[in-house]
């Protein structure tokens, strides 16, 4: 929990009361590799902050193919925000790709935090801006970069993720087949 408080206080000032409230509405969890935190089709009322490890969110299409939307590593937040903000059932599954440590919040707890401690709104807005920028960069990369260039960006953004993430998650995140991912890696090995 200290890691979360340190992360927040590196961005904004928090009163002791706000810190105590954050402790009261959050729960530290250790999640094993393969643990599912959100299932496609369920009602979503949780948001997770990753302090260690890696989570991913993905959807499954009508033929059973998984499409990875996000990887959440240290100091990233993850949930199905469409389900939360549109009051819909989840379209995503959130899964732990390796043994991870997360801090779990209820969406209601975070809403109450924003009401009771308005200074937290700046932090929340910054998180949403960071998330939006990340998604827009990803969309632009998908539209403008070759598969090889997208792979290079991915490796820079997530330097050690390949050691524990299944190839199909990486390939689907990049919008390529596993065979294309293997070719790109092989070409990199030749240089």
Residue pairs with C-beta under 8 A, 6 or more apart in sequence:
1 23
1 26
1 28
1 103
3 51
4 22
4 26
4 49
4 51
4 103
5 14
5 19
5 22
7 75
8 14
8 22
8 120
8 123
11 122
11 123
11 126
12 119
12 120
12 122
12 123
13 119
14 22
14 117
14 119
14 120
15 117
15 119
17 117
18 113
18 116
18 117
18 119
18 120
21 113
21 116
21 117
22 113
25 105
25 106
25 109
25 110
25 112
25 113
26 103
26 104
26 105
26 109
27 103
27 104
28 51
28 101
28 102
28 103
28 104
29 101
29 102
29 103
29 104
30 99
30 100
30 101
31 37
31 53
31 55
31 96
31 99
31 100
31 101
31 102
32 96
32 99
33 96
33 97
33 98
33 99
33 164
34 95
34 96
35 95
35 96
36 93
36 94
36 95
36 96
37 46
37 48
37 55
37 94
37 95
37 96
37 102
38 44
38 46
38 57
38 79
38 80
38 90
38 92
38 93
38 94
39 90
39 93
40 59
40 60
40 90
40 91
40 92
40 93
41 89
41 90
42 89
42 90
43 83
43 89
43 90
44 79
44 80
44 83
44 84
44 89
44 90
44 107
45 84
45 106
45 107
45 108
46 79
46 104
46 105
46 106
46 107
47 77
47 78
47 79
47 84
47 104
47 105
47 106
47 107
47 110
48 55
48 72
48 77
48 78
48 79
48 94
48 102
48 103
48 104
48 105
49 75
49 76
49 77
49 102
49 103
49 105
50 72
50 73
50 74
50 75
50 76
50 77
50 78
50 100
50 101
50 102
51 74
51 75
51 101
51 102
51 103
52 74
52 100
52 101
53 73
53 74
53 96
53 97
53 98
53 99
53 100
53 101
53 102
54 71
54 72
54 73
54 96
54 97
54 98
54 100
54 161
54 164
54 165
55 71
55 72
55 78
55 94
55 95
55 96
55 97
55 100
55 102
56 68
56 69
56 70
56 71
56 72
56 94
56 95
56 97
56 165
56 169
57 68
57 69
57 70
57 72
57 78
57 79
57 80
57 92
57 93
57 94
57 95
58 66
58 67
58 68
58 69
58 92
58 93
58 95
58 169
58 172
59 66
59 67
59 69
59 91
59 92
59 93
60 66
60 67
60 93
61 67
65 172
66 168
66 169
66 172
67 172
68 169
68 170
68 172
68 173
69 92
69 173
70 78
71 97
71 158
71 161
71 165
71 169
71 173
72 78
73 158
73 161
77 127
77 131
78 94
79 94
79 107
80 90
80 91
80 92
80 94
82 88
82 91
82 92
83 89
83 90
83 91
83 92
84 107
97 161
97 164
97 165
97 166
97 169
98 164
110 124
113 120
114 120
114 121
114 124
141 149
141 150
141 153
142 150
142 175
145 153
147 174
147 175
147 176
147 180
147 184
148 184
148 187
150 174
150 175
150 176
151 174
151 181
151 184
151 185
154 170
154 173
154 174
155 162
161 170
162 170
167 178
167 181
167 182
168 178
170 181
171 177
171 178
171 180
171 181
174 181
176 184
